[in-house]
Amino acid sequence: MSTIVIIAIVAGAIVLALIAAALITRPRRHEKRRAEARELRDRAAARETQAKKEQARAAEQRARAQREHAEAEERGRLAERELVGAGKDQRRAGRVDPDS
């Protein structure tokens, strides 16, 4: 056989070996990428869950603050009414008994 034919056969065998190796290792490479993607999705889901919990806590805190603010305003209105009522009572008392 000629040298060129031998080189062509060896080169063909090498190419076939490389193709076979690529086909054999392909599932492992894909599985590794799938595992990385799965891990990223799991981490993202955990972060999302944590963020949603934090949002819920913040919303609850805002609602509590609004409720407390409304209660404080109501107490202020009641105190103002009491002051007005007390002032009226003092004026009436002054009219009833101006010397006291």
CYANA upper distance limits for C-alpha pairs under 8 A (distance plus 0.5 A):
  1 MET  CA      5 VAL  CA      7.17
  1 MET  CA      6 ILE  CA      7.58
  2 SER  CA      6 ILE  CA      7.06
  3 THR  CA      7 ILE  CA      6.65
  4 ILE  CA      8 ALA  CA      6.56
  5 VAL  CA      9 ILE  CA      6.63
  6 ILE  CA     10 VAL  CA      6.64
  7 ILE  CA     11 ALA  CA      6.47
  8 ALA  CA     12 GLY  CA      6.48
  9 ILE  CA     13 ALA  CA      6.58
 10 VAL  CA     14 ILE  CA      6.64
 11 ALA  CA     15 VAL  CA      6.66
 12 GLY  CA     16 LEU  CA      6.60
 13 ALA  CA     17 ALA  CA      6.55
 14 ILE  CA     18 LEU  CA      6.65
 15 VAL  CA     19 ILE  CA      6.68
 16 LEU  CA     20 ALA  CA      6.57
 17 ALA  CA     21 ALA  CA      6.56
 18 LEU  CA     22 ALA  CA      6.60
 19 ILE  CA     23 LEU  CA      6.71
 20 ALA  CA     24 ILE  CA      6.59
 21 ALA  CA     25 THR  CA      6.59
 22 ALA  CA     26 ARG  CA      6.35
 23 LEU  CA     27 PRO  CA      8.26
 25 THR  CA     29 ARG  CA      6.93
 26 ARG  CA     30 HIS  CA      6.68
 27 PRO  CA     31 GLU  CA      6.47
 28 ARG  CA     32 LYS  CA      6.63
 29 ARG  CA     33 ARG  CA      6.83
 30 HIS  CA     34 ARG  CA      6.55
 31 GLU  CA     35 ALA  CA      6.52
 32 LYS  CA     36 GLU  CA      6.75
 33 ARG  CA     37 ALA  CA      6.60
 34 ARG  CA     38 ARG  CA      6.47
 35 ALA  CA     39 GLU  CA      6.58
 36 GLU  CA     40 LEU  CA      6.66
 37 ALA  CA     41 ARG  CA      6.62
 38 ARG  CA     42 ASP  CA      6.61
 39 GLU  CA     43 ARG  CA      6.66
 40 LEU  CA     44 ALA  CA      6.55
 41 ARG  CA     45 ALA  CA      6.52
 42 ASP  CA     46 ALA  CA      6.69
 43 ARG  CA     47 ARG  CA      6.66
 44 ALA  CA     48 GLU  CA      6.50
 45 ALA  CA     49 THR  CA      6.60
 46 ALA  CA     50 GLN  CA      6.69
 47 ARG  CA     51 ALA  CA      6.55
 48 GLU  CA     52 LYS  CA      6.62
 49 THR  CA     53 LYS  CA      6.73
 50 GLN  CA     54 GLU  CA      6.71
 51 ALA  CA     55 GLN  CA      6.63
 52 LYS  CA     56 ALA  CA      6.67
 53 LYS  CA     57 ARG  CA      6.72
 54 GLU  CA     58 ALA  CA      6.63
 55 GLN  CA     59 ALA  CA      6.59
 56 ALA  CA     60 GLU  CA      6.58
 57 ARG  CA     61 GLN  CA      6.61
 58 ALA  CA     62 ARG  CA      6.63
 59 ALA  CA     63 ALA  CA      6.63
 60 GLU  CA     64 ARG  CA      6.62
 61 GLN  CA     65 ALA  CA      6.63
 62 ARG  CA     66 GLN  CA      6.62
 63 ALA  CA     67 ARG  CA      6.57
 64 ARG  CA     68 GLU  CA      6.61
 65 ALA  CA     69 HIS  CA      6.51
 66 GLN  CA     70 ALA  CA      6.62
 67 ARG  CA     71 GLU  CA      6.68
 68 GLU  CA     72 ALA  CA      6.58
 69 HIS  CA     73 GLU  CA      6.71
 70 ALA  CA     74 GLU  CA      6.69
 71 GLU  CA     75 ARG  CA      6.66
 72 ALA  CA     76 GLY  CA      6.64
 73 GLU  CA     77 ARG  CA      6.71
 74 GLU  CA     78 LEU  CA      6.67
 75 ARG  CA     79 ALA  CA      6.57
 76 GLY  CA     80 GLU  CA      6.59
 77 ARG  CA     81 ARG  CA      6.73
 78 LEU  CA     82 GLU  CA      6.68
 79 ALA  CA     83 LEU  CA      6.65
 80 GLU  CA     84 VAL  CA      6.72
 81 ARG  CA     85 GLY  CA      6.54
 82 GLU  CA     86 ALA  CA      6.44
 83 LEU  CA     87 GLY  CA      6.58
 84 VAL  CA     88 LYS  CA      6.76
 85 GLY  CA     89 ASP  CA      6.69
 86 ALA  CA     90 GLN  CA      6.67
 87 GLY  CA     91 ARG  CA      6.76
 88 LYS  CA     92 ARG  CA      6.66
 89 ASP  CA     93 ALA  CA      6.54
 90 GLN  CA     94 GLY  CA      6.64
 91 ARG  CA     95 ARG  CA      6.77
 92 ARG  CA     96 VAL  CA      6.60
 93 ALA  CA     97 ASP  CA      6.52
 93 ALA  CA     98 PRO  CA      8.02
 94 GLY  CA     98 PRO  CA      5.15
 94 GLY  CA     99 ASP  CA      8.11
 94 GLY  CA    100 SER  CA      7.65
